[in-house]
Amino acid sequence: MAHIRRDPNSTQKGKISYNSGIVSGIVALAISEVEGVSLLPAKNKSIRLTFDKQGITADISVKVDYGYNVPSLAFRIQQSIKHNVESMTNYKVAKVDVHVQDVDFPENAVI
């Protein structure tokens, strides 16, 4: 994890910026930490990021495993993304929209 510390007594000035691909990778890592959920196969379309003055807005499309509580999973995804992005970068997360696109049913599931 990257931690950025700024010494108020330092005379160094500068700016750290991150490529959107790096932030997408952090978001993908955050999603992988949540049990019962996975990104859709096309990573490019599963994670859409918007950067503005209020912070990052993340639009996430996922597949959930059968038997998990969807609202609980969505909340855990939002918390994981917010925590990982804000602790690894100097960006703030303004909003995370989670779109459940598919449910992964096991072969022996009785529906």
Long-range contacts (C-beta under 8 A, 24 or more apart in sequence): 1-87, 1-88, 2-88, 2-89, 3-87, 4-89, 4-90, 16-90, 18-89, 18-91, 20-49, 20-51, 22-89, 23-49, 23-56, 23-85, 23-89, 23-91, 24-49, 26-84, 26-85, 26-88, 26-89, 27-58, 27-60, 27-81, 27-84, 27-85, 29-84, 30-77, 30-80, 30-81, 30-83, 30-84, 30-85, 31-60, 31-62, 31-77, 31-80, 31-81, 33-80, 33-84, 34-73, 34-76, 34-77, 34-80, 36-64, 36-65, 36-67, 36-68, 36-73, 37-62, 37-63, 37-64, 37-65, 37-68, 37-73, 37-77, 38-62, 38-63, 38-65, 38-104, 39-63, 40-101, 40-102, 51-91, 52-94, 54-92, 54-94, 55-91, 55-92, 55-93, 55-94, 55-95, 56-85, 56-91, 56-92, 56-93, 56-94, 57-94, 57-95, 57-96, 57-97, 58-85, 58-93, 58-95, 58-96, 58-97, 59-97, 59-99, 60-96, 60-97, 60-98, 60-99, 61-99, 61-101, 62-98, 62-99, 62-100, 62-101, 63-100, 63-101, 63-102, 63-103, 63-104, 64-100, 64-102, 64-103, 64-104, 65-103, 65-104, 66-103, 66-104, 66-105, 66-106, 66-109, 70-100, 73-98, 74-98, 74-100
